[in-house]
Amino acid sequence: MSTKTEEPLQKLRDTVERALEGKPDAVELALVALLARGHLLIEDVPGVGKTTLARALARAVGGELRRIQFTSDLLPSDVVGVSVFDQRRAEFVLRRGPIFANVLLADEINRASPRTQSALLEAMNEGQVTIDGQTLPLPDPFFVIATQNPQDFAGTYPLPESQLDRFLVRVRIGYPPGHVELRLLLDGSTDTVRDMAPVLDPTTLLTLQRQAAAVTLDVVLAAYLHTIIQATRNSPLLSLGASPRGAIALANASKARALSRGRTYCIPDDIHDLAVPVLAHRVRLAAHADGFTTTRDEAEAIIRDLLTRVPVPL
């Protein structure tokens, strides 16, 4: 990988890792979603750094950032915008919503109603929105970072399958390492993002995304990836396997991971290591599948088991 590519990627990684210290795996998955032109879903209990990771990534990549706090009374028009009548001009005028930004931080997305959640579908899939019959393009690049609490928390709505399928990667952060948490207690502050300066601009990000898309995925690895996808569809523990969109997502994520690690080609580990964060939120459990503490953990465990059964190409 050229120095021109390696330097901005390393700066981006270092900057985000300083904001969310002790969580390099979560940071790498977030960067994979960004480089692959996907969208990122961060799911965990409150207070472990979901919003910190989202804000740090949004600040670091530059461009216009908008944040929406999703609540039960949020309307679709609050997200995409609405046409209002201007009495002085005697005509309807379009008021664009916060979705018109390079980076949209959708905080606690599963506290909004399914109707409002669905307002993001067209934007995340096609990079455009339709308001009162008028189709409008969104800025490029366009990146959604959503946070959500576990579904068993009060006041949350489960994201529909169609919405989950638009997120390239689902990330869990977990509690910080002991030494990091101790330093947070001694410092008396958890805001590590407020004074962060951008390390990229939208033009540089678009260049990196094009380079990620150009990473080589040879036919042997494509067949390996396809076998994993087929295994999710044939598993008796899953009533819904990964979709073709899920297969493409895993391929794109694998290319982005390869680029982030300094390669212009994919290796089996790229596919193997990303299968769970890319696919687990896209599958649905069969009614008789049990044996783990939560539905989320069970789906992840089933995919991990499938990975052990699919031969890895040499």
PyMOL commands that set and color helices and strands:
alter all, ss='L'
color gray80, all
select helices_A, chain A and resi 3-19+24-35+50-60+76-80+109-111+114-126+161-164+178-187+202-213+219-234+244-260+268-282+295-309
alter helices_A, ss='H'
color red, helices_A
select strands_A, chain A and resi 40-43+65-69+81-86+91-96+103-107+128-131+134-137+143-148+169-171+238-240+284-285
alter strands_A, ss='S'
color yellow, strands_A
deselect
rebuild
show_as cartoon
